[in-house]
Amino acid sequence: MNLLLIVLCIIGGIGLLLFIPFKGAHSFILNRPGKRIHEANVVLSRRLLVPDTEAYDSYYKLHPEFLEADERSRKSPGLLDHRSRYFHTGTFAAAKANFEVIDYLGGLTHGLHPIQTVSAESRSGDPVKVNPELTARFITQWLKKTGAHSVGFTRLEDYHLYSHKGRGPKSGSPIQKTHEHAIALTVEMDHRMMQSAPEGSSVMESSEQYLQSGILALKLAAWIRELGYEATAHIDGNYEVICPLVAVDAGLGTIGRMGLLMTPKLGPRVRISVVSTNLPISYGQVVPDRTTLHFCHLCKKCARVCPSTAIPENPRELIDGQERWKIDSERCYHYWTTSGTDCGRCITTCPFSHPDDAFHRFIRWGIKNNLLFRYLAIKLDDLFYGRKPAIKPLPNWTEIRD
């Protein structure tokens, strides 16, 4: 009886330790980039360079360090190519359709559409006077009501912006900071669709949410212009800002080991868009959640499952004055060109990407509030979901051929 009592006391003591508020993540500083990035140096911009052209020759003359890796990817089938490993008729066609619409919408980011109107209230040339707090509330509720998962506001900083455009007709042009504020929003990627990553459903869902986040940003920018203020939508393929950096400062999450935005409720299972503007908006001070960074430091699950070994297992490094994990973008993109999809294995296996239900909300609460709980959560995730979770078959409804 005494032994049983001792055992129960030990169990109770351990249980109590798991719920004592002790975050233990003070050393994980969330600092800012030391310099701006030229968009032309991003692998998704470099992939558009055409061999035997002046642009191609001049770029690789300046950056020979990228040539070998980029040529390796160019020899692979390519993203959404029918010769790629995971080619699937229905899902690949859906992704292509989504990207086709996104390409068209790219012409609307600065409000240049010929049918654009201006509201009667602002036709005088003077912007409509608005209350910054009420305006922020309106934007948040409106976007969430129409599909956004989270919305945040921040001052637009120099390091949020690329230094130069790297793709499109303005490629090479310097990017000037003309707006004072930024609005970041996320949309959720469907959990079941992502569970088949890197199969075709992942790129289908990824493109779908790039499209949906883009539509939300475009309509918000149009609404702001109707009030007489400047606004630019930053959507897939048409960025002047680095969306995850804006989203972090807007309080929507932190940058995790895999280099993606880690949101509190969905982890990296989101897509982001941004609107920059001079509309007066109210926003409070953001307190970074260092516990997510500490969890990523401990977990390493995304690094274990990455098919291209592009995600480091090492601790964060000091790069350009900023402590962060450095992803091997060339390895990652090369895998895209062989698989035919934008992969997503890291996203779907992340313990933060589980459904936002009561059980997983409890786990996330424990991770945020207790150091020991973090260690336990990692072990339990491996136990219930596997150290390297299996790839689920494509949803049955995605098949369109006999």
N, C-alpha and C positions, 0 to 999 in steps of 0.2 A: 504493500500500500504506500509506504514511504517512497519506494522507488518510482512508482507510478506518479506520485505527486511531484517528485523531482523532475521526471521527464516532462510532465505537463507544464511545469514552471519554466523549463528550458525552452520548450516549444513556444510558450506564451511570450517569453522574453525575446526570442528571435523574431516572432511576429510583431512585437512592439517596436523593435529596432527598425523593421521595414517601413513603419508608418511615422516614425519621428521625422519632422521636417529638417533634413540635413542634405542639402543639395551637393555640396562638395565639388563644385565645378568652377571655382573662382579663378583658376589658372588659365581657363579657356577664354582668352581675350578675343573679342570680336572687333578687329580693327579694319580700317578702310584701305582700298588700293592706293598705292603711291603714285601711279601714273595712269593716263588714259591709254586705251588700246585702239590701234588702227584696225577697222573691221576687215580690211583686206588680208590680215594675218590669220583670221579665223578660218578653220578648215572648210566650213560650209561656203565661204566666199572663194577660197582657192579652188574648190572643185569646179567652179564656173570658168576658170581660165582655159582657153583653147590652145592646144599645142600649135606651134608654127605661126603664132600671131605676135604682134608687137607687144601687146599687154602681157602675154605669157613670158616672152623672152626678157622683158624689162623687169618683171616681178622676180623671176628666179635668179636674175643677175644680182639683185639686191638681197635675196633670201635663198641662197643655195641650200641651206640646211633643211628646207622643206621638200626639195625636189624629189629625192629618192622615195620618200614615203608617199607623196602625192602621185607619182607615176605608178607605184604599186597599186594604189586604189583605182587609178584610171584603167588598169588592165583587168580589173575584176568586172563582173557583170554590171553592177550598179544598183542604186536604190530603186526599188519597184520594177526591176528588170525581170523579164520572163525566164531568163536563164539562171536567176539567183536561187539559192538553196531553198528558201521558204516560199517560192512563188505560189500564189493562190489566186485563182481567177477573180472571185467575187471581192475579197478584201483588198486586193491590190488595185482593182478598178475603182473601188470606193475611195481609197486613199488618193489615187490620181485625180478623181473628181473633186475631192475636197481641196487639194492643192491648186487645181485649176481655178476654182472659185476664189481662193485666197489670192492668187496672182492677180485676178481681176480687181479684187477689193483693194489691192495695194495702191491703186491709183486714187483712192479716196482718203488716204491718210492725212493729207493736208487740206482737205475740203475743196478740192479742185473740180468736183463734178459740176457739169454745166447746169444741172437742174437745182443746184443748191439755192435755198431761199434764206431770207433773213426775217426774223419775226418782226411784226409791226412795232413791238415795244422797243426794239433796238435799231430801227431804221433811221433814227435821227443821227446816228453815228456815235452816240454815247452809249457805253455798255449799261446794261440793266444793273442797278444797285442791288446787291444781294447781301444777306447775312451769312458770313463765312461758316458759322456753326450749323445753321439750318441747311445751307447748301451741301455741306459734307454729309449731313444726315439724309438729305434727299437722295444724293448720289448713291450712298451705301444701300439704302432700302430699295431704290429702283433697280440697281444692278443685281442685288441678291434676289429680288422678286423675279427677275428675268433670266436667271441662270448662273450668276456669279456665286462662287463658294465663299470667297472672302474679298474684302475691299480695304485698302489702306491709303493713307495720304502722307506725303513727305515734301520737304524742300528739295528741289532738283539741284543736285550737286554736280560739280565738274566731272568727278570720277564716274558718275552715272552714264555719261555720254561717251560714245566712241570718239576718237580724235578725228577720224575721216570715214567717209562712206567707203565700203568695200565691194558693193555690188549694186547693180541697177544703173540707170542712165547717169546718175551723179557720182559714180564710183571715182574715188580719188579726191572728191571735194571735201574740204574741212567742215566739220560740224561745229556750229556756234551755239552757245547756250543763250537762247532767246526767251525761255520761259523760267519762271521762278518756282513753280510747283509741279508735282507729279502725283498721279493717281494710279495705283497698281491694283490689279484684280487677278484672281485665280478662278479657274473652273476645274471641276473634278473629272478625272478620267475613270471610266467604269472599271470596277474591280475585276469582274469576270473577264472582260475583254483583255485586260492586261495580264491575267493569269496564264494566258497562252503565249506570252512573249518568250522568244522573239518571232513567233508565228505571225501570219498576216493580220490577225485581229488587233495586234498591238499597234502597228503603223496605221491601221484604219482608225482606231480610237484616238491615237495621238493626233493625226491630221484633223479628225472631227473636232477635237477640243482646241486645236490651233485656230480652226475656223470659228468656233463659237466664241472663244475669247476675243478674236479679232472683231467679230460683229459687235460685241459689247463695247469694245474700245471705240470703234468707229461711230456707233450711235451716241456714245457719251461725248466724243469730240464734236460731233455735229450739234448736239444739244448745247454745248458750251458756246459754240460759234453763234447759235441762234440768240444767245444772250448778249452777243457783241464782244466776246473775248476770243483771244487766239487759243487754238488747241491743235495738237498733233497726236494722232494715234500711232502707236508703235506696235506693229503686228508682225506675224511670221514673215520673214523675208524682207521686211521693210522697217528695220530697226535703226534708230539713231541713238537709242539708249540700250544699256545692258539690263534687261528686265529683272533678273534675279537680284542685282545690286539695289535697284529701286525698291523691289518688294521687301528686301531685308530692312531697309531704312523706313519703310512704310509699316513695319511691324507685322508682316505676314509670315515670317519664318527666319531661318538661318541657312547658310550654305553648308551642306553636309559633305561627307567623305566622297560621295559620287559626283560632287560639283554642281548639284542641283539644289533648288530651293526645298528646304525641309519645313513643311507647314505643321502646326501643332496637331491637327486632326486627321490629315491625310498623308503626312509625310511628303515624299516627292511625287505622289500620284496626282499631279496638277499640271495645268498649262497656264502661262502667265501672259498678260498684255499690259500695256502702260499707256496712259494719256498724259502728255505734258501740256501745261497751260499757264496763263497769267490770271485765270479766274481766282478771286479771293476764296481760299478754303482754310478751314480751321483744322489743325492737327496737333495732337499732344506729343510729348516726348516719349520715344520708344525705349523701353528697357529690354535689351537683348536677352534671350533665354539661352544661357550658356549650357544648360543641362543637355540640350539636343546635341551640341558639339561634343560634349563628354561621352554621350551615348554612342555617337558615331566613332569616336576614338576607341571605345571598347568593343564595339560590335563586329565590324569588318565583314559582315555577311555579303554586302554588295561586292566587295573585292573578291571574295571566295567564288562567287557565282559568275562573275564577269567573263563571258566567253573569250574576250580579247585580252584579258589581263591588263586592261587599261586603267583600272582603279587601284591606287596604291594601298598597301597594307601598313605602310609606315606611318608614324605620327605626322602631324602638320609640319610644313616647312615655312621658313621665312622667305617669301618670294616678293620682290619689289616692295619691300617694307610691310608686307601683309602676311600673317600666318594663315596658311590654308593647305588643303590637300591639292596636289597638282595631278590632274587627269592627263593621261596620254591620249590627246585628241586624235592623233593620227592612227593609233591602233584601234580606237573606238570606231572612227569613221570607216576604216578599212573593213571592219567586220560588217558594218552596214552595207558596204558595196558587195560583199559576198553573200550575206543573208538576204538582202533585198528589202529589209525592214530597218527601222531605227531602233531595233532591239528592245530595250525596256526591261531586260532581266534584272538589272539593279533596282529599278523602280518597284517591280512587282514582288520582289523577295525582301524588301526592306520591312522590318518589323513595324515601322510607323505607317506602312501602306495598307494595313489591314482595315476592314470596314469600320466606319465610325459608329459602332454600336456600343451598348452599355458596357459590355465586358472589356472591349479594347479601350474605351475611354478611361476605365478604371486603371488599366495597365499604363496608359500614357500619363495619368495623374501620378502614379507611383514613380515612374521614370523621372518625371519633372521634379518631384519633391524629395526623393530619397536616394542616396548614393548606393546603398546595398540593394535596393529594389532594382536598380539598373543592371547590376550583375545578374540578379535572379531572372529578370525579364529576358535577357539574352539566352540564358540556359533553357528557359521554358519555351522560348520561340523555336530554338533548335529541336527541342523534344517534340513539340506538337506539329511543327511545320517542316522540320528537317533542316539539317545544316546546309544542304543544297536542295531546296524544294524542287519537286518534279515539275516539268512543263505540262500544263493541262492541255488536252486536245482542243482544237478550235470549237467554239460553240456550234452545235448542229445546224442552226439556222443560217450560218454563213456559207453553206455549200449551195451552189447554184447549178452544178453539173451532175449528171447521173454517174 
